[in-house]
């Protein structure tokens, strides 16, 4: 019963619900980062924080390789949220490396 209630809450209040309903490819870049952020802070939603990240760095590529200190300049981003974002970029980097290795082996 609790699980159903939390899934309903997610579907109405966060891009994670949109991902569940429509798939990850339906999310904008800002919404994808908002999913990683999870929750906002008082007065600032996860979407607002994600929008500020894109205003600061312009793109995913602009974010890649940035230090924790670069991200901490954005209001609402603390270490745990930054770590999630940095881990996602590391996963993406490793995927690209594996694809390139596979292409070289062909």
N, C-alpha and C positions, 0 to 999 in steps of 0.2 A: 504494500500500500504506500509506504513512504517513497519507494522508488518511482512509482507512477506520478506522485505529486512533484518530486524533484525534476522528472523529465518534462512535465508540463511547464514548470517554472522556467527551465532552460529554453524550451521552445518559444516562449513568449518574450523573454527578457535578454537574450544573449544570442550572438551569431552562431553559437554552438547548436542551438535549436534549428536554425536555418540549415546548418550542415547536416543535421540528422534528417531533416525533411527533404532537402533538395540535393544533397551531396556536396562534397568539398569544392568542386569546381564551380559551384554557384556563388561562392563567397568572393567578395572583393579583397584586394590586398589588405586593406585596413581591417576588414572583418577577420581575415586569417590571423593577423597579429593580435586582434582583440581576443580571439579564442585562446591563444597562448598566454595572454595576460591574465585571463580568467575573470577576475572581478576588478571593479574600479575602486576608487577611494571616495570618501565623502566629497560631494560636489563635482566629481569627475568620473564618468563611466569608462569602462574598458575601451569602448569605441572612441571616446574623446582622447584617451591616452594614446591609442593606436594612431589616431589622426595626427596628434602632436609628433609622434615618432616619424611619420612620413613627411610632415612639414620640416622637420629637422634634417632628415637624411635623404629625402626625395624618392628613394626606391629601395627594394630589397638589396640590390647591389651596393647602394650607399650605406646600408646598415652592416653589411658583411665585414667582419674583421674589426669592427669598432670595439673599443675597450668598454669595460663596465663603467668607467668614469664618463665616457661620452654619453652613455644611456642615462646615467644618474642625473644629468642636467635636466631631464624631462620630468616635470611635476607628476607625481603619481607612480613613478617607476622606482621600485626598491629592488634589492638584490635578488630575491626569489623570482620576480617577474623577468628581470634581465637574464638570469641564468636560463630560464625556459626559452627565451628568444635565442640566446647564444647557442644553446643545445640544438635547437631546430636548424640553425644555420650550419652547425657542424654536421648534422645528419645530411642536409642537402649537399654539402661539400663532399662528403664521403660517397653519396650516391653518384655524383658527377664523376668522381675519381674512378669508381667501379665501372661505370659505363664506358669511360675512356679506355680503361684497361681492357675491357672486353672487346672494344672496337679494334684495339691494337693487336689483339690475339687472333682476329679473324683473317 
